[in-house]
Every structure is written in C-alpha cells, then in structure tokens.
Amino acid sequence: MSPEQLFPRPGGDFLSLLAGLPKHLDAAMPMRRQHRHELPGDIRRLSHLLTDEREELRRDYLSDPAALSAYMRYFLPWNIYRLGVLFAGLALDPGGDTPEAGATVIDLGSGPLTAPLALWMSRPHLRRRALHFICVDRAHKPMRLGLDTLNGMAAKQGGLGPWRVTLVKGSLDERLREKADLVLMANALNEVLHRGEGAILEDAETLATQLASQLTPAGQLLLVEPGIRPSAHLLSALRRGLLHRGLSPLAPCPHTGPCPMSGRGYTAWCHFNFDAGAAPAWLKRLSDDARLAKDNVSLSFLHFSARARKLEAAVGKSLVRAVSGPFDLPGSGPTGEGPRRFGQYACSERGLTLLSLPRKHLVPAPGTLLEAAWPEAPEKDAKSGALVLPLGQVPGWEPPAPTSSAEAAAAPARAGRKPPRLPSQRPLERGPKPRPKAAPKKARPEPRPEFKPGAEAQPPARPAEPPVDKAGGSPEARQARKPASPERHPARDKSPGKTAGHGPAESASPLHGYPEDLFSGESPQEAGRPPAHRPAKKKPGKAAVKAGNKPKSKKGGKSAPKADSRAARKAKKA
C-alpha cells in the first residue's frame, strides 16, 4: 500500500477478523445475561468519563468490572478499526530492512494490547516475522485479557508462532533496557490531558527525550490519539521536541517547519476523519444501542523516524498533505465572480494551505500527499489566513469583460458570447431605422364583473344553448316540467331552487344571466333576486267564497273581501 494514501479502505481479511472478535472476547471475558443487558448503559457512562467528565475519571478506572467490560467490547474494537486502517496506509513494517532478523516493538500504554491486535489483523505478512512485543501499562488485567484474545484469534493459524509478548506493569515513563525498532503509543496520552497547559508542554519535552532514547538508529515512532483539539495540541508540542532531538517526520507532516495546525487557542488542529461504514454489523448495532452511532472516525497522529529521512518533491513543486474534507468556497458559483469551486485545508512548507479545486470529486481524500506548484503570488484567505493553492481551472471560463469601451474592445470574448462593438465599428445606417415589431401582448384574464344597480351588465360569453320559447325554457325542459299526475302544480320541495321529483333548478338569474354564485355565492332568493320559474300563487275559487272560506292573511287572521269585487256584487244581488 502506497503511503501517499493514509486511510485506504479496509481489506477483507481485516474485516473478517474484526467481525469474529466478539467470540474471542467472550472466551477471554465471559459475560452473564444481566451484564450483557446493562452493557449499552455502561458504554455510555464510560464514554462520558473519557470525554466531557474527564475530571471524574479515576486513575485505575479499568479496575471496575463494568468499565472494563465496556472498554473491551466497544472502545477496543473501534480503536482496532482506527489503527488497522492507519497501519495499512502507513505500510507499517517493523524490521523491514532485515526481516529475517526480527524486530522489537515497545507498546507504551498498551491497555488490552490494542496495537498488537491491530497489527496482527491488518498486516498479515508480519505474522510470519519474529516480533518481540514489550507491552507496558499501569493495569495488568487489561493486558492479560488482550493477550488471551490475541491467542484465541491466532489459534486457527497455528498460534502466534514467531511472535513473543512480554507484559510489563509500569507507567509511560518506564525505563526499559531494550531499544526498539518501533515504539507505539496509542490512545494513552489523552488520559493525562486534564492537567494544565504548562504541565502538558513541560511533559511533552520530557516525553520526547525519553521516546527518542528508546529507538534504535533506524527505529520509528508512532503516536496516535483521538482527533480532538487537546490531543492535537499535545502532539504538536511533542513534534517540536522530536525535531529538536534529530528525528525526522514521515507522516502526516510534509515538512520540518513550524506546525500550522497546533490547536493552540482557537486555531486549527491537525486531525483526520475517515469513513466508518466498513465496520462490522455487530459493532454498529452495539453503538446504536449505546446511542453512540458513528458515521466516521477521527484521529491525530505523528510518525517519525530516527534515520535522517527527508521527503523530497520534484523540482519546482512542493509537498502538500490534504487534511480536512471538502467544502464550498465563498464568492464562487453563479452569484460570485467566477465558477463554483471547492476548498480543502492542507499542510505545506508554507504553512496552512487552502486548496481550491473546480470539482468536488477532484478533492483528494484526507491524508493524501500531493505535489503541487505554487503560483508566483498566491492569494490569502480572508477567513483563515491560509495561502490559496489552486489545483485546477474550469475549462472555457475567463474573467468578466471590463466595463470601459476601450478595454472591452481589446478584451477577448467570453465563452459563447461576442465582444461588444464600439461606435466606430458599427455599420453605417441608411434611411430611417425600421421600428421593431412589438411583441404580442399576453391575453389577460377577464376581470370579474361587478354588479351595480341601474347599470346594464354584459353577460360573459357562454356556450350555445338550445332555443328557448316564450314560456321560459327549452321545449325539452318544458316537457320535463309537465306533471305526470292530474294535479295542476306539483308539490314544492322545501329546499330552495328545487321541485319535487325533478332535478335542480336553473342556476342563472333571468335578470342578468350570471351564475348565482359568481358574485357572492348566494342563491337568488338570498341575494334579493326573484328565483327562476317560480310557480304563480293560486287564487281562491268562487265556491270557497260562497262557503265563507275566506283566505287567511300572512298574520293568520281572516281578510275581508274587497267591496268592489265581482263576488261581493253577486252576493248582494242574491
């Protein structure tokens, strides 16, 4: 695996071993059903102690069985996943110069042997190499559980074979007689970050001296911590101490100058995020149960060598390490001065660098090492102060044309547009200039007519209707209104606008011809207009008058007949 890509996709062998890790953990540390049911809550509580409740974290917190079980079944697998991907990207190869002679690996703050497990699972060729691991930690029980897990995993392949593991109970500054071809320290320094900043810097100088003294003349040092600001700040301080003691950076630093991402104060800190989608299903399910689901994982690290190695770039180019993910650059796109571009923070010998790329898919993955040529006068980002390094241009795009006429004539035409003509370049016009034809106006919708008393309203255009006779209505409608019974007038229905046994009455008023709901949505009766086809009132007959059955008034009383009526005169003569 080329070291230019620090975080490759995990291999199939590594993922299959990680998927089978639970059975080896259960064999090394059995759990009762009740404890397994309480495991998600224990994981969540330990996560708070290791992050936002660090002041309550005890020095020997792994002596608690619940905390130890949570660490072994959640934090150990995720740390193996982080380290395994990084070990593959760095092509970590202890004793690579003389593989037949073997190598010595010192693992400081080993815990449950996280680093040896990750090396066994991610670097298969190292299983046949004679490696001596010296694992150092304050607590002996986690190391023993990790060794039992490693033995159970290697049992299917005939055991550890040439590997040899020595467990040493001690602190990080333990003095060892052996010199190491590789010194590892993974997820150990973050547990002492609750101290003050001055103590951290002082401890960093002391620790850098100790680590440099434990390496062979060709040895390497790898420090890995969670991708949080305090961890990056401590690693930056350790980087200065290691450079002062003659060690050379291999990764991620592409230079030996000051660190532009130290994490001091509110500045940027050096950390890398990569996808966690390849993690096994059982680990994702456990993370969901503990409400600690992960889409990606992050880390900060330093990889140094005691041998005088210096990364060299081609002539006229510089080495640049991509760090962050992609993001949209302000001032680009259709509303800005140019096309849309994407940015990415990086580290180079000139300090904090802002990569500018035309396409999102061209943005390199975090951790990629690039060779790029700097422009003569690079711009400076107003927000971060980083130097802008463009890595591509959009083909066919040029800056906007100048506003003045002289500069517009000299400037090249934009892509797909003709340059504007000056007055002297326009052809002579003869005769009157023809007036351009006016564009046809769009038809506007007819406004809703308003009813005004005393004004004649024009009815809107309506589809053709069958001829109407003077009796009111078409012949078909008049035929339909004829009663089937010998009664002269059908019984009226109580609902307005309807007659018994027939369909709804006409919805148009005979006065104006508009639908009854065009203005106010009311029926003709409610709007004060006479309804259509109202049957005439029946007058009382002569027989009713002779019998003395006089029609009642609206108030319920009997109304007297008129004196000059024909019935009254006949009654007097009789």
GINORDA-V902073 format. One record per pair of residues at least 12 apart in sequence whose ideal C-beta (glycine too) atoms are under 7 Angstrom apart, sorted by the first residue. I is the first residue (numbers start at 0). J is the second residue. Records with the same first field share a line. If there is no record, write none. Layout:
BEGIN
I = J + J
END
This chain:
BEGIN
0 = 87 + 88 + 90
2 = 88 + 89 + 90 + 250
3 = 367 + 368
4 = 88 + 364 + 366 + 367
5 = 85 + 88 + 89 + 250 + 251 + 271 + 366
6 = 84 + 85 + 88 + 271 + 273 + 364 + 365 + 366
7 = 84 + 87 + 88
8 = 277
9 = 83 + 84 + 277
10 = 87
12 = 123
13 = 83 + 120 + 121
14 = 277 + 279
16 = 120 + 152
17 = 76 + 79 + 80 + 120 + 279
18 = 279
20 = 76
21 = 281
23 = 148 + 151 + 152
24 = 71 + 72 + 148
26 = 151
27 = 144 + 147 + 148 + 151
28 = 68 + 71 + 144
30 = 68
34 = 68
38 = 68 + 69 + 72
39 = 288 + 289
41 = 65 + 66 + 68 + 69
42 = 69 + 73 + 289 + 291
43 = 289 + 290 + 291
45 = 66 + 69 + 70
46 = 291
48 = 60
53 = 193
54 = 193
59 = 138
61 = 138 + 141
62 = 138
67 = 141
71 = 111 + 144
73 = 285 + 289
75 = 111 + 113
76 = 282
77 = 296
78 = 113 + 185 + 186
79 = 113 + 116 + 117 + 120
80 = 278 + 296
81 = 296 + 298
82 = 113 + 114 + 117 + 185 + 223
83 = 117 + 120 + 121
84 = 273
85 = 223 + 298 + 300
86 = 117 + 118 + 121 + 122
87 = 121
88 = 366
89 = 250 + 302
91 = 122
93 = 130 + 180 + 181
94 = 128 + 180
96 = 217
98 = 128
101 = 128 + 129 + 130 + 131
102 = 130 + 180 + 181
103 = 131 + 133 + 177 + 179 + 180
104 = 130 + 131 + 132 + 179 + 180 + 181 + 183
105 = 133 + 175 + 179 + 182 + 183 + 213
106 = 132 + 133 + 134 + 135 + 183
107 = 135 + 171 + 182 + 184 + 187
108 = 136 + 171 + 184 + 187
109 = 134 + 135 + 136 + 142
110 = 136 + 141 + 145
111 = 141 + 142 + 144 + 145
112 = 134 + 142 + 145 + 146 + 149
113 = 185 + 186
114 = 183 + 185
115 = 132 + 149 + 164
116 = 145 + 148 + 149
119 = 149 + 152 + 153
126 = 156 + 160
127 = 160 + 161
128 = 161
129 = 161
130 = 162
131 = 163
132 = 162 + 164 + 165
133 = 165 + 167 + 175 + 177
134 = 164 + 165 + 166 + 167
135 = 167 + 169 + 173
136 = 168
137 = 168 + 170
139 = 166 + 168
142 = 166
146 = 164 + 166
171 = 187
172 = 209
175 = 213
178 = 213 + 214 + 215
179 = 213 + 214 + 215 + 218
180 = 215 + 218
181 = 218 + 219 + 221
182 = 210 + 213 + 214 + 218 + 220
183 = 221
184 = 222
185 = 223
186 = 223 + 224 + 225
188 = 224 + 230 + 233
189 = 224 + 225 + 230
192 = 229 + 230 + 233
199 = 233 + 236
200 = 236
203 = 233 + 236 + 237 + 240
204 = 240
206 = 237
207 = 237 + 240 + 241 + 244
208 = 240 + 244
211 = 241 + 244 + 246
214 = 305
215 = 305
216 = 305 + 306
217 = 305 + 306
218 = 305
219 = 302 + 303 + 304
220 = 246 + 303
221 = 300 + 302
222 = 234 + 237 + 300 + 301
223 = 298 + 300
224 = 298 + 299
225 = 297 + 298
226 = 270 + 271 + 272 + 297 + 298 + 299
228 = 262 + 268
230 = 299
231 = 260 + 262 + 268 + 269 + 270 + 299
232 = 261 + 262 + 263 + 268
234 = 299 + 301
235 = 258 + 261 + 262
237 = 301
238 = 258 + 301
241 = 303
242 = 255
246 = 303 + 304 + 305
247 = 303 + 304 + 307 + 308 + 309
248 = 303
249 = 302 + 303 + 304 + 308
250 = 302
251 = 269 + 320 + 366
252 = 346
253 = 310 + 318 + 319 + 320 + 346 + 347 + 348 + 368
254 = 318 + 347 + 348
256 = 348
259 = 346 + 350 + 351
260 = 322 + 346 + 351
267 = 344 + 351
269 = 299 + 322 + 346
270 = 297 + 298 + 299
271 = 297 + 298 + 322 + 365 + 366
272 = 295 + 297 + 324 + 365
273 = 295 + 296 + 365
274 = 295
275 = 293 + 294 + 295 + 296
312 = 370
313 = 370
315 = 372
316 = 370 + 371 + 372
317 = 347 + 348 + 371 + 373
318 = 347 + 368 + 370
319 = 345 + 347 + 352 + 369 + 371 + 388
320 = 345 + 346 + 368
321 = 343 + 345 + 354 + 363 + 365 + 366 + 367 + 369
322 = 344 + 345 + 346 + 365
323 = 343 + 344 + 365
324 = 365
325 = 341 + 343 + 359 + 362
326 = 341 + 342
327 = 341
328 = 340 + 341 + 342 + 355
337 = 396
338 = 357 + 393 + 396
340 = 355 + 356 + 357
341 = 356 + 359 + 362
342 = 354 + 355
343 = 362
344 = 385
349 = 386
350 = 386
351 = 383 + 384 + 385
352 = 385 + 386 + 388
353 = 380 + 383 + 385 + 386 + 387 + 388
354 = 388 + 390
355 = 387 + 388 + 389 + 390
356 = 390 + 391
357 = 391 + 392 + 393
361 = 391
371 = 388 + 390
373 = 388
395 = 414
396 = 414
397 = 411 + 413 + 414
400 = 413
404 = 421
407 = 419
408 = 421
450 = 518
456 = 511
458 = 511 + 512 + 513
471 = 532
479 = 501
488 = 534
495 = 522 + 524
496 = 522 + 530
504 = 531 + 532
505 = 531 + 532
508 = 523 + 528
509 = 531
510 = 528
541 = 566
544 = 566
END
